[in-house]
C-alpha cells in the first residue's frame, strides 16, 4: 500500500501539470481565434457536437410529414416557411431559384434542399433539422421533448404565419395530372378593388363580406362558406386584397370524385379555390330535371364507354356543404360561369353559393373608374354626354377599355368614344 502511494504524483506535481495544460489550452485558443476564421471554427464546433451527439443515445426525433390524415400538414407548411430564416454559417447547402423573368436582377429565393441540415437555437435548446423527400426530421435531446412540443412548435407556427402574411408575391397553382401535384407560378396581376370598373356599392359589398369572412373565422369554421364572385379581374382583386394564393382548378383534370377529394385536400389554408366556367362541366352543372330523359336513355352506354367517370354533382356538393366541407381554414371557393341558367339549382342554393355577382355591362360609374385608370381623368365635361349614351347602349367594360386605349391624347379619346357610342346608338335604332 505504501509503495503504491509513493508511485502517485504529489499534489505539487499535479498542480504543475494542470498549470501547463491550462497554458497550452490558452495558447491553442489564442492561435485559433487569431489564425482560424470564425466560419471554420463554427464548422469544427458543429462537427464535434454532431460526433458527440451521435455517440450518445440521448436524442429524440420528431417526424413532420407533408400530409396528415389525408390533408396537407399545416405544421409541415409552417416549418417550410420558417426554416429559411434560420440559415446560418453551419448550413452547407442551399436550394436557390428565381421565377421573375421581368426582374432578372432580383436576388434568388432560398429554399431548403433535401438532406440539408439546419441548426436552430431556441431557449437554450439545440435543434437540428433535416429535410427528406416528403418530411422534415427534427432532432433534439430527450429532455427537451416536452419544451419543443409546448414552446418551440407554437413559436414556429406564429413566425410562419407572420412570414406568410408579409410575403411580397402570391402564387397561382394549376393541378398537374401526371405528377398528381399542384404546380405554382408567381401571380402578379394589377387588379385591385380601386382599379375595378364596377359599381362602388357592389365593390364595397364584396369588401365588407371578405372582411367579415376573415374576422369571423370561428363563425365560418362552424357554418362553412362557399362563394360565387365574378371574372378574372375580380378574382385577382380579391387575392391581392386578402393576400391569398389562388388554386386554379379545371374540373376536367379530376377523373373521379375520389380524385377531386385528393386534389382539394392538397390545397393550403388561407387560399382561393377558383373553378372557372363551371357551366362547361356537364356532369356537375346541368339541371338534373331537364337532363333526366337523356340520362335515362344514355346511362348504360355511358357506363360502358367511360373508363373515367369524372366528377359528379353530388361529389362537388359534398365539398361545398357536405362532410368534406369542414376541412381546412379560411378557404374561399369562387365559381365563374357565362350561363347561370345552365347550372343545376342545387349549386345555386344559399349556403353553397352565398354571394352572386353579375359582371354585366358598363355603367356610368364603371366608365369613370376606367377613365381614371386609362386616361388619368376623374372629371370632364364630356362625362355627362357619355353617361346619357351608356344608359341606352350595352357595352362590356372590355369594349370600353379598348376604345380608351386608342390614343395618348385624353381629349381625342373622349371625343372618339362619344362618336363610337353615337354610332352604336344609331345602329341600334336602325335595327
C-alpha positions in Angstrom: 0.0 0.0 0.0 2.8 2.4 0.9 4.6 1.6 -2.3 1.5 2.4 -4.3 1.2 5.8 -2.6 4.8 6.5 -3.3 4.2 5.9 -7.0 1.3 8.5 -7.1 2.4 12.0 -8.2 2.5 14.6 -5.5 0.0 17.5 -5.2 2.6 19.9 -6.4 3.3 17.8 -9.5 -0.5 17.6 -10.3 -0.8 21.4 -9.9 2.2 21.9 -12.1 0.7 19.6 -14.8 -2.7 21.4 -14.6 -1.0 24.8 -15.0 1.0 23.5 -18.0 -2.2 22.1 -19.6 -4.1 25.3 -19.0 -1.3 27.4 -20.5 -1.3 25.1 -23.6 -5.1 25.3 -23.9 -5.0 29.1 -23.7 -2.2 29.1 -26.4 -4.3 26.9 -28.7 -7.3 29.1 -28.1 -5.4 32.2 -28.9 -4.0 30.7 -32.1 -7.4 29.5 -33.2 -9.0 32.9 -32.6 -6.3 34.8 -34.4 -5.5 32.5 -37.3 -8.5 30.4 -37.9 -11.6 32.1 -39.5 -14.7 32.2 -37.4 -16.6 30.2 -40.1 -14.1 27.3 -39.8 -14.3 27.5 -36.0 -18.1 27.1 -36.2 -17.8 24.3 -38.6 -15.3 22.4 -36.4 -17.5 23.0 -33.4 -20.6 21.8 -35.2 -18.9 18.7 -36.4 -17.6 17.9 -33.0 -21.0 18.3 -31.4 -22.5 16.1 -34.2 -20.0 13.4 -33.4 -20.6 13.7 -29.7 -24.3 13.6 -30.1 -24.2 10.5 -32.4 -22.3 8.6 -29.7 -24.8 9.4 -27.0 -28.2 7.8 -27.2 -30.0 10.8 -25.7 -31.6 12.3 -28.8 -35.3 12.4 -29.7 -36.6 12.7 -33.2 -39.7 14.4 -34.5 -41.0 13.5 -38.0 -43.2 16.1 -39.7 -44.7 14.6 -42.9 -46.1 16.6 -45.8 -49.6 15.2 -45.4 -51.5 14.4 -42.2 -54.7 12.4 -42.1 -55.5 12.9 -45.9 -54.9 16.6 -45.9 -51.9 18.9 -46.1 -50.0 19.1 -42.8 -50.0 22.7 -41.7 -47.1 22.0 -39.4 -45.0 21.0 -42.4 -46.1 24.2 -44.2 -45.1 26.3 -41.2 -41.7 24.6 -40.9 -41.2 25.1 -44.7 -41.7 28.9 -44.3 -39.8 29.1 -41.0 -36.5 27.3 -41.7 -35.1 29.6 -44.5 -35.0 32.3 -41.8 -32.6 30.1 -39.7 -30.0 29.6 -42.3 -26.6 30.2 -40.7 -22.8 29.5 -41.0 -23.3 25.8 -40.3 -25.6 25.3 -43.3 -23.6 23.6 -46.0 -26.1 23.7 -49.0 -29.0 25.8 -50.3 -31.6 25.5 -53.0 -32.0 28.8 -54.8 -34.0 29.8 -57.8 -35.9 32.6 -59.4 -39.3 32.8 -61.3 -39.3 36.5 -62.0 -38.3 37.0 -65.7 -39.3 40.6 -65.6 -36.8 41.3 -62.8 -33.6 39.3 -63.6 -31.5 41.3 -61.1 -33.7 40.3 -58.2 -31.9 38.1 -55.7 -32.9 34.4 -56.0 -35.3 32.9 -53.5 -33.8 30.5 -50.9 -35.2 27.1 -50.0 -34.0 24.1 -48.1 -32.7 21.3 -50.3 -33.1 17.6 -49.5 -30.6 16.3 -46.9 -29.6 19.8 -45.9 -29.1 20.2 -42.1 -30.3 23.4 -40.4 -29.3 24.1 -36.8 -31.6 26.3 -34.7 -31.2 27.6 -31.2 -34.3 28.2 -29.1 -34.4 28.9 -25.3 -31.1 27.2 -24.8 -32.1 24.1 -26.9 -30.0 22.9 -29.8 -32.4 21.7 -32.6 -31.2 20.0 -35.8 -33.5 20.0 -38.8 -33.1 17.8 -41.9 -35.4 17.8 -45.0 -36.1 14.4 -46.5 -38.2 14.0 -49.7 -41.6 14.1 -48.1 -40.9 15.0 -44.5 -38.8 17.1 -42.1 -36.8 15.4 -39.3 -36.1 17.3 -36.1 -33.6 16.0 -33.6 -33.4 17.3 -30.0 -32.4 16.0 -26.6 -34.9 13.7 -25.0 -35.1 16.0 -22.0 -36.2 18.9 -24.3 -39.0 16.9 -26.0 -41.9 18.5 -23.9 -40.5 22.0 -24.3 -40.2 21.5 -28.1 -43.9 20.5 -28.2 -45.2 23.2 -25.8 -43.0 26.2 -26.8 -41.0 25.6 -30.0 -43.7 24.4 -32.4 -46.1 27.2 -31.4 -43.2 29.6 -32.0 -42.7 28.2 -35.5 -46.4 28.4 -36.3 -46.6 32.1 -35.1 -43.4 33.0 -37.0 -44.5 31.2 -40.2 -47.9 33.0 -40.1 -46.2 36.3 -39.9 -43.9 35.4 -42.8 -46.8 34.3 -45.0 -48.7 37.5 -44.2 -45.7 39.6 -45.2 -44.9 37.8 -48.4 -44.4 40.2 -51.4 -45.6 37.8 -54.1 -48.6 35.5 -54.4 -48.8 32.2 -56.3 -51.3 30.7 -58.6 -51.4 27.0 -58.7 -52.5 24.6 -61.5 -53.0 20.9 -61.0 -50.7 18.6 -62.9 -52.4 15.3 -63.5 -49.2 13.5 -64.4 -47.4 14.4 -61.2 -50.6 14.5 -59.1 -49.4 17.8 -57.6 -50.2 21.5 -57.7 -47.6 23.4 -59.7 -47.0 27.0 -58.5 -46.4 30.1 -60.7 -45.8 33.6 -59.4 -49.1 35.6 -59.6 -48.7 39.2 -60.5 -51.9 41.0 -61.5 -52.5 44.7 -61.3 -56.2 44.4 -60.4 -57.3 45.8 -57.1 -60.6 47.0 -55.8 -59.5 50.5 -56.5 -59.0 49.8 -60.2 -62.1 47.6 -60.8 -64.6 49.1 -63.1 -67.8 48.2 -61.3 -70.4 49.9 -59.2 -68.9 51.3 -55.9 -71.8 49.8 -53.9 -71.1 46.4 -55.3 -67.3 46.7 -54.6 -68.0 47.8 -51.0 -70.4 44.9 -50.5 -67.7 42.4 -51.6 -65.0 44.0 -49.5 -67.2 44.1 -46.4 -68.1 40.4 -47.0 -64.4 39.5 -47.4 -63.5 41.4 -44.2 -66.3 39.6 -42.4 -65.0 36.3 -43.7 -61.5 36.9 -42.3 -62.6 38.5 -39.0 -65.2 35.9 -38.1 -63.0 32.9 -38.6 -64.6 30.9 -35.7 -68.1 31.5 -37.1 -67.3 30.3 -40.5 -65.5 27.2 -39.1 -68.8 26.3 -37.7 -71.1 27.0 -40.6 -68.8 26.9 -43.7 -68.7 29.2 -46.6 -68.9 29.0 -50.4 -68.7 31.8 -52.9 -69.6 32.8 -56.4 -67.9 36.0 -57.5 -67.0 37.0 -61.0 -64.3 37.1 -63.6 -60.5 37.3 -63.7 -60.0 40.9 -62.6 -62.4 40.4 -59.6 -60.6 37.2 -58.6 -57.3 39.0 -58.8 -58.5 41.9 -56.8 -59.8 39.5 -54.0 -56.4 37.7 -54.0 -54.5 40.9 -53.7 -56.8 42.3 -51.1 -56.6 39.2 -48.8 -53.1 38.2 -49.8 -54.3 34.7 -50.6 -52.8 32.3 -53.1 -55.0 31.0 -55.9 -55.6 27.4 -56.9 -57.0 27.3 -60.4 -58.8 24.0 -60.9 -60.1 22.7 -64.2 -62.7 20.1 -63.2 -61.8 18.1 -66.3 -58.5 17.2 -64.7 -60.3 15.3 -61.9 -61.1 11.8 -63.1 -63.5 10.9 -60.3 -65.0 12.2 -57.1 -62.1 10.5 -55.2 -59.6 12.2 -57.4 -61.3 15.6 -56.7 -61.2 14.9 -53.0 -57.4 14.3 -53.2 -56.9 17.5 -55.3 -58.9 19.7 -53.0 -57.3 18.4 -49.8 -53.9 19.2 -51.3 -54.7 23.0 -51.1 -53.4 25.1 -48.2 -55.3 27.2 -45.7 -55.8 30.9 -46.5 -56.3 30.3 -50.2 -58.8 30.8 -53.0 -60.0 27.8 -55.0 -61.0 29.0 -58.4 -63.3 26.8 -60.6 -63.8 28.7 -63.9 -66.6 28.1 -66.4 -68.4 25.5 -64.3 -71.2 25.5 -66.9 -68.8 23.6 -69.2 -68.6 20.7 -66.7 -71.7 18.9 -68.0 -71.7 16.3 -65.2 -71.8 18.8 -62.5 -73.7 21.8 -63.9 -76.7 20.8 -65.9 -80.2 20.9 -64.4 -80.9 17.3 -63.5 -84.7 17.7 -64.2 -84.0 18.9 -67.7 -81.4 16.2 -68.4 -83.3 13.3 -66.8 -84.7 11.8 -70.0 -81.4 12.0 -71.9 -79.6 10.5 -68.9 -82.0 7.6 -68.7 -81.6 6.7 -72.3 -77.8 7.0 -72.3 -76.9 5.7 -68.9 -76.0 2.2 -69.9 -73.9 3.3 -72.9 -72.1 5.9 -70.8 -71.1 3.4 -68.1 -69.7 1.0 -70.7 -67.8 3.6 -72.8 -66.3 5.7 -70.0 -63.3 4.4 -68.0 -63.0 7.7 -66.1 -66.5 8.6 -64.7 -65.4 12.2 -63.9 -66.7 14.5 -61.2 -70.3 14.2 -60.3 -72.7 16.8 -59.0 -73.0 15.0 -55.7 -69.3 14.8 -55.4 -68.9 18.5 -55.8 -71.7 19.4 -53.5 -70.1 17.2 -50.8 -67.2 19.7 -50.7 -69.5 22.7 -50.7 -71.6 21.8 -47.7 -71.2 18.1 -47.1 -69.0 16.1 -44.8 -65.8 17.3 -46.5 -66.7 20.9 -46.5 -65.3 21.4 -43.0 -61.7 20.6 -43.8 -59.2 23.5 -43.7 -59.4 27.1 -42.5 -60.0 30.3 -44.4 -60.7 28.9 -47.8 -62.8 30.7 -50.3 -64.3 28.9 -53.3 -65.1 31.0 -56.4 -67.0 29.8 -59.4 -67.3 31.6 -62.7 -69.9 30.9 -65.4 -71.2 32.5 -68.6 -74.5 30.7 -68.4 -76.0 30.8 -65.0 -79.2 29.3 -66.3 -77.4 26.1 -67.2 -76.4 25.4 -63.6 -78.3 22.9 -61.5 -80.4 24.7 -58.8 -78.6 22.6 -56.2 -75.4 24.5 -56.9 -77.1 27.9 -56.6 -78.8 27.2 -53.3 -77.9 29.7 -50.5 -75.3 28.2 -48.2 -73.4 26.8 -51.2 -73.0 30.0 -53.2 -73.8 32.8 -50.8 -72.7 35.8 -52.9 -73.8 36.1 -56.6 -72.2 38.9 -58.6 -73.4 39.7 -62.1 -70.5 41.1 -64.1 -72.7 43.0 -66.5 -72.4 45.9 -68.9 -70.5 49.1 -68.4 -72.4 51.7 -66.2 -71.5 55.4 -65.8 -69.8 54.6 -62.5 -67.7 51.9 -64.1 -66.8 54.2 -67.0 -65.5 56.8 -64.6 -63.2 54.2 -63.0 -62.0 53.1 -66.4 -61.4 56.7 -67.4 -59.3 57.3 -64.2 -57.3 54.1 -64.9 -56.6 54.5 -68.6 -56.8 58.3 -69.1 -56.0 59.6 -65.6 -59.2 61.7 -65.8 -61.7 61.7 -63.0 -63.9 64.7 -64.0 -64.6 66.0 -67.5 -67.4 68.0 -69.2 -67.9 65.1 -71.7 -68.8 62.7 -68.9 -72.5 63.9 -68.9 -72.9 63.1 -72.6 -71.2 59.7 -72.2 -73.4 58.9 -69.2 -76.6 59.5 -71.2 -75.3 57.4 -74.1 -74.2 54.5 -71.8 -77.7 54.3 -70.3 -79.1 53.3 -73.7 -76.2 51.1 -75.0 -74.9 47.8 -73.9 -71.1 47.7 -73.8 -68.8 45.5 -71.7 -66.0 47.1 -69.7 -63.5 45.4 -72.0 -65.0 47.1 -75.1 -64.9 50.5 -73.3 -61.2 49.9 -72.3 -60.4 49.0 -75.9 -61.7 52.4 -77.0 -59.9 54.3 -74.3 -56.5 52.9 -75.4 -56.7 54.2 -78.9 -54.7 57.4 -78.3 -52.4 59.1 -75.8 -54.4 62.2 -76.1 -57.3 62.1 -73.5 -59.4 64.8 -75.3 -59.1 62.9 -78.6 -60.0 59.6 -76.9 -63.2 61.1 -75.3 -64.4 62.7 -78.5 -63.7 59.4 -80.4 -65.5 57.4 -77.7 -68.6 59.7 -77.9 -68.6 59.2 -81.7 -68.3 55.5 -81.2 -71.3 55.5 -78.7 -73.4 57.5 -81.1 -72.7 55.1 -83.9 -73.7 52.2 -81.7 -76.9 54.0 -80.8 -77.8 54.8 -84.4 -77.1 51.2 -85.4 -79.4 50.0 -82.7 -82.1 52.5 -83.8 -81.9 51.4 -87.4 -82.4 47.8 -86.3 
